[in-house]
């Protein structure tokens, strides 16, 4: 990951999309300790409502929308800007 292209860690917004609370907590804790701004959600629908994160840590087996589909939609939204 090229953090120089995104700015400093504090400026980089990470979105964690994980329905398993234990895994999510570990990813959030590690990302925050590294200095990133982190938002975490449990569903694909919630992930799609977050405005343009810089980095997405995405579970592929979400309860509502397949993670691959969430990735497609996020990429499409990002490329249309």
C-alpha positions in Angstrom: 0.0 0.0 0.0 1.4 3.4 -1.0 0.5 5.6 2.0 2.4 8.5 0.5 -0.2 8.7 -2.3 -3.0 8.8 0.2 -1.3 11.1 2.7 -0.4 10.4 6.4 -1.9 7.6 8.3 -4.1 10.0 10.3 -5.6 11.3 7.0 -6.2 7.8 5.6 -9.7 6.4 6.3 -10.0 2.7 6.6 -13.3 0.9 6.4 -13.5 -2.5 8.1 -16.5 -4.6 6.8 -16.7 -7.7 8.9 -19.7 -9.4 10.5 -17.6 -11.4 13.0 -17.2 -9.0 16.0 -14.0 -10.6 17.2 -12.2 -10.3 13.9 -13.5 -6.8 13.3 -12.3 -5.6 16.7 -8.8 -7.0 16.0 -8.7 -5.3 12.6 -10.0 -2.0 14.0 -7.6 -2.1 17.0 -4.6 -2.8 14.8 -5.5 -0.1 12.3 -6.0 2.5 15.0 -2.7 1.6 16.6 -1.1 2.2 13.3 -2.6 5.7 13.3 -5.4 5.2 10.8 -8.9 6.7 11.1 -11.2 3.7 11.1 -14.9 3.1 10.7 -16.3 -0.4 11.0 -19.6 -1.9 9.8 -21.1 -5.4 9.9 -23.0 -5.5 6.6 -22.5 -4.8 2.9 -25.4 -2.4 2.9 -23.8 -0.4 5.6 -20.4 -0.5 3.8 -22.1 1.0 0.7 -23.4 3.9 2.8 -19.9 5.0 4.0 -18.6 7.9 2.0 -15.4 7.0 0.0 -13.0 5.3 2.3 -9.3 5.2 1.2 -8.8 1.5 2.2 -11.4 -1.2 2.6 -10.8 -4.4 4.6 -13.7 -6.5 3.3 -15.1 -9.9 4.4 -16.3 -11.8 1.4 -19.0 -13.7 3.4 -21.3 -11.0 4.6 -24.8 -11.7 5.8 -26.7 -9.5 3.4 -24.7 -8.8 0.2 -21.8 -11.0 -1.1 -18.5 -9.3 -0.4 -17.4 -9.5 -4.0 -20.5 -7.6 -5.0 -19.8 -5.0 -2.3 -16.3 -4.6 -3.8 -17.7 -4.2 -7.3 -20.1 -1.5 -6.2 -17.4 0.4 -4.2 -15.0 0.3 -7.1 -17.7 1.4 -9.6 -18.6 4.3 -7.3 -14.9 5.2 -6.9 -14.2 5.2 -10.6 -17.2 7.3 -11.4 -15.8 10.3 -9.4 
